[in-house]
């Protein structure tokens, strides 16, 4: 049979090993959770950025095509459908402020679709959209 001092010495070592393993596991899981949260934020940031860029690019292309009177009514309608599908992506991933500005910009384009004249007043919507997107993404306005 083991004597008491030997038993206590082994008990301290076992407690130390168990405590070390527990702390290692605890800090490791905390680190994993923080890393997953950062990766999740990065994924959403990239999705928002892509949605904003796609909508902005489609809006600019349609704006300039209408401004130069280089479009047919059917072309305008197809581009408005494309813009609407991009707006629905912003509705899903965008901030409320960007969603509101993008909806106003879309409404302005829809009003112009059936006209046969250049698009008026589109630059203010473009600037408002860019400002809202940059603010949501954390970029300073130029």
C-alpha positions as CSV (number, residue, x, y, z in Angstrom):
1,X,0.0,0.0,0.0
2,X,1.2,3.5,-0.8
3,X,2.1,5.8,2.0
4,X,0.2,9.2,2.4
5,X,3.1,11.6,1.2
6,X,3.5,9.6,-2.0
7,X,-0.2,9.6,-2.6
8,X,-0.5,13.4,-2.0
9,X,2.5,14.1,-4.3
10,X,0.8,12.1,-7.1
11,X,-2.5,13.8,-6.4
12,X,-1.0,17.3,-6.8
13,X,0.6,16.3,-10.1
14,X,-2.8,14.9,-11.4
15,X,-4.6,18.0,-10.4
16,X,-2.0,20.1,-12.1
17,X,-2.3,18.1,-15.3
18,X,-6.1,18.2,-15.2
19,X,-6.1,22.0,-14.6
20,X,-3.6,22.6,-17.4
21,X,-5.6,20.5,-19.8
22,X,-8.8,22.3,-18.8
23,X,-7.3,25.7,-19.2
24,X,-5.8,24.8,-22.6
25,X,-9.2,23.6,-23.8
26,X,-11.0,26.6,-22.5
27,X,-8.7,29.2,-24.0
28,X,-8.5,27.2,-27.3
29,X,-12.3,27.2,-27.6
30,X,-12.5,30.9,-26.7
31,X,-9.9,31.6,-29.4
32,X,-11.8,29.5,-32.0
33,X,-15.1,31.4,-31.2
34,X,-13.4,34.7,-31.7
35,X,-11.8,33.6,-34.9
36,X,-15.1,32.3,-36.2
37,X,-16.8,35.6,-35.3
38,X,-14.0,37.5,-37.2
39,X,-14.3,35.3,-40.2
40,X,-18.1,35.7,-40.2
41,X,-17.8,39.5,-40.1
42,X,-15.4,39.3,-43.0
43,X,-17.7,37.1,-45.0
44,X,-20.7,39.5,-44.5
45,X,-18.4,42.5,-45.2
46,X,-17.4,41.0,-48.5
47,X,-21.0,40.1,-49.4
48,X,-22.1,43.7,-48.7
49,X,-19.2,45.2,-50.6
50,X,-20.0,42.9,-53.6
51,X,-23.7,43.7,-53.5
52,X,-23.0,47.5,-53.3
53,X,-20.5,47.4,-56.1
54,X,-22.8,45.4,-58.4
55,X,-25.8,47.7,-57.8
56,X,-23.7,50.8,-58.2
57,X,-22.1,49.6,-61.4
58,X,-25.4,48.6,-62.9
59,X,-26.9,51.9,-62.0
60,X,-24.0,53.9,-63.5
61,X,-24.1,51.9,-66.7
62,X,-27.9,52.5,-67.1
63,X,-27.6,56.1,-66.0
64,X,-25.0,56.9,-68.7
65,X,-26.8,54.9,-71.4
66,X,-30.0,56.8,-70.7
67,X,-28.2,60.1,-70.4
68,X,-26.6,59.6,-73.8
69,X,-30.0,58.5,-75.3
70,X,-28.4,55.3,-76.5
71,X,-31.1,53.0,-75.3
72,X,-34.3,51.6,-76.4
73,X,-37.3,51.2,-74.1
74,X,-36.8,47.4,-74.0
75,X,-33.2,47.8,-73.0
76,X,-34.2,50.1,-70.2
77,X,-36.7,47.7,-68.9
78,X,-34.3,44.8,-69.0
79,X,-31.7,46.9,-67.2
80,X,-34.3,47.9,-64.6
81,X,-35.1,44.2,-64.0
82,X,-31.4,43.6,-63.5
83,X,-31.2,46.5,-61.1
84,X,-34.2,45.2,-59.2
85,X,-32.5,41.8,-58.7
86,X,-29.4,43.5,-57.4
87,X,-31.6,45.6,-55.1
88,X,-33.0,42.4,-53.6
89,X,-29.5,41.3,-52.7
90,X,-28.9,44.6,-51.0
91,X,-32.2,44.1,-49.1
92,X,-30.8,40.8,-47.8
93,X,-27.2,41.8,-46.8
94,X,-27.3,45.7,-46.7
95,X,-27.7,48.0,-43.8
96,X,-31.1,49.8,-43.5
97,X,-29.6,53.1,-44.6
98,X,-28.1,51.7,-47.8
99,X,-31.3,49.8,-48.5
100,X,-33.3,53.0,-48.2
101,X,-31.0,55.0,-50.5
102,X,-30.8,52.1,-53.0
103,X,-34.6,51.9,-53.1
104,X,-34.9,55.6,-53.8
105,X,-32.3,55.3,-56.5
106,X,-34.1,52.4,-58.0
107,X,-37.4,54.3,-57.9
108,X,-35.8,57.2,-59.7
109,X,-34.6,54.9,-62.5
110,X,-37.9,53.2,-62.8
111,X,-39.5,56.6,-63.4
112,X,-37.1,57.2,-66.3
113,X,-37.5,53.8,-68.0
114,X,-40.6,54.8,-70.0
115,X,-39.3,58.2,-71.0
116,X,-37.5,58.9,-74.3
117,X,-35.3,61.7,-72.9
118,X,-32.0,61.8,-71.0
119,X,-32.0,60.9,-67.3
120,X,-32.2,64.0,-65.1
121,X,-31.1,64.2,-61.5
122,X,-29.3,60.9,-61.3
123,X,-26.0,62.2,-59.9
124,X,-27.4,63.2,-56.6
125,X,-28.8,59.7,-56.1
126,X,-25.4,58.3,-57.2
127,X,-23.6,60.4,-54.6
128,X,-26.1,59.5,-51.8
129,X,-25.7,55.8,-52.6
130,X,-21.9,56.0,-52.6
131,X,-21.9,57.9,-49.3
132,X,-24.3,55.5,-47.6
133,X,-22.3,52.5,-48.9
134,X,-19.0,53.9,-47.8
135,X,-20.4,54.7,-44.3
136,X,-21.8,51.2,-43.9
137,X,-18.5,49.6,-44.9
138,X,-16.5,51.9,-42.6
139,X,-14.7,53.8,-45.3
140,X,-14.3,57.6,-45.0
141,X,-16.0,59.7,-47.6
142,X,-13.6,61.2,-50.1
